[in-house]
């Protein structure tokens, strides 16, 4: 019935907004950490070479990049310029491309797209 549909719609929209708010809070923290660490555009998260920090960020950013459009935000890092710059540079690294490529295949399979 209409009332039930309205309740479910309201709950869904409310849940999406909570997830977006939580992600925004986390992205804001990430933005500040890169800024405080004096991140250089096009560089790595820590120093001038690929480190474990980059491996952790790239895998996390992969999921953020996949999820945010589902929550109504595209591009995923809109409003977080340092994070967007980092993701654009890091995702071009050959090892990152290999990892995110494998993650993309697994995510698509999990979601039933393959």
C-alpha positions as CSV (number, residue, x, y, z in Angstrom):
1,X,0.0,0.0,0.0
2,X,1.0,3.7,-0.3
3,X,1.7,4.2,3.4
4,X,4.0,1.2,3.5
5,X,5.8,2.4,0.4
6,X,6.3,5.8,1.9
7,X,7.7,4.4,5.1
8,X,10.2,2.2,3.3
9,X,11.2,5.0,1.0
10,X,11.7,7.3,3.9
11,X,13.8,4.7,5.8
12,X,15.9,4.0,2.7
13,X,16.5,7.7,2.0
14,X,17.4,8.2,5.7
15,X,19.8,5.3,5.6
16,X,21.5,6.6,2.5
17,X,21.9,10.0,4.1
18,X,23.4,8.5,7.2
19,X,25.9,6.5,5.0
20,X,26.8,9.6,3.0
21,X,27.2,11.7,6.2
22,X,29.5,9.0,7.7
23,X,31.5,8.8,4.5
24,X,31.8,12.5,4.2
25,X,33.1,12.7,7.8
26,X,35.7,10.0,7.0
27,X,36.6,11.7,3.7
28,X,37.0,15.0,5.6
29,X,39.5,13.3,8.0
30,X,41.4,11.8,5.1
31,X,41.5,15.2,3.4
32,X,43.0,16.8,6.6
33,X,45.5,14.0,7.0
34,X,46.8,14.5,3.5
35,X,46.9,18.2,4.0
36,X,48.7,17.9,7.3
37,X,51.1,15.5,5.8
38,X,51.9,18.1,3.2
39,X,50.8,15.8,0.4
40,X,52.3,16.8,-3.0
41,X,49.9,16.5,-5.9
42,X,50.6,13.4,-8.0
43,X,52.8,11.9,-5.3
44,X,52.3,9.1,-2.9
45,X,50.6,9.2,0.5
46,X,53.8,9.1,2.5
47,X,57.1,10.3,0.9
48,X,58.1,9.8,-2.7
49,X,57.6,6.1,-3.1
50,X,54.8,3.6,-3.0
51,X,54.3,2.4,0.6
52,X,51.8,0.2,2.5
53,X,49.8,3.4,3.2
54,X,49.1,3.7,-0.6
55,X,48.1,0.1,-0.7
56,X,45.6,0.6,2.1
57,X,44.3,3.9,0.6
58,X,43.9,2.5,-3.0
59,X,41.8,-0.4,-1.9
60,X,39.6,1.7,0.3
61,X,39.3,4.4,-2.4
62,X,38.3,1.8,-4.9
63,X,35.2,1.0,-2.8
64,X,34.4,4.6,-2.1
65,X,34.6,5.3,-5.9
66,X,32.3,2.4,-6.5
67,X,29.8,3.2,-3.7
68,X,29.4,6.9,-3.8
69,X,27.7,7.0,-7.2
70,X,25.1,4.5,-5.8
71,X,24.5,7.0,-3.0
72,X,23.9,9.9,-5.4
73,X,27.4,11.5,-5.6
74,X,29.4,11.4,-8.7
75,X,32.3,12.0,-8.9
76,X,32.9,10.1,-5.6
77,X,35.4,12.6,-4.2
78,X,33.4,15.8,-5.1
79,X,34.3,18.5,-2.6
80,X,37.5,16.7,-1.4
81,X,40.1,18.0,-3.8
82,X,43.2,16.5,-2.3
83,X,41.6,13.0,-2.1
84,X,40.4,13.3,-5.7
85,X,43.9,14.4,-6.8
86,X,45.5,11.5,-4.8
87,X,43.0,9.0,-6.3
88,X,43.6,10.2,-9.8
89,X,47.4,9.8,-9.4
90,X,47.5,6.7,-7.3
91,X,45.0,4.8,-9.5
92,X,47.3,5.2,-12.5
93,X,50.1,3.3,-10.8
94,X,50.6,-0.1,-12.5
95,X,50.3,-2.0,-9.2
96,X,47.1,-0.1,-8.3
97,X,45.6,-0.8,-11.7
98,X,46.2,-4.5,-11.3
99,X,44.8,-4.6,-7.8
100,X,41.7,-2.4,-8.6
101,X,41.2,-4.4,-11.8
102,X,41.0,-7.6,-9.8
103,X,38.8,-6.0,-7.2
104,X,36.5,-4.7,-10.0
105,X,36.1,-8.3,-11.4
106,X,35.4,-9.6,-7.9
107,X,32.9,-6.9,-7.1
108,X,31.0,-7.3,-10.4
109,X,30.9,-11.1,-9.8
110,X,29.6,-10.6,-6.3
111,X,26.9,-8.2,-7.6
112,X,25.9,-10.7,-10.2
113,X,27.0,-8.6,-13.2
114,X,29.2,-11.4,-14.7
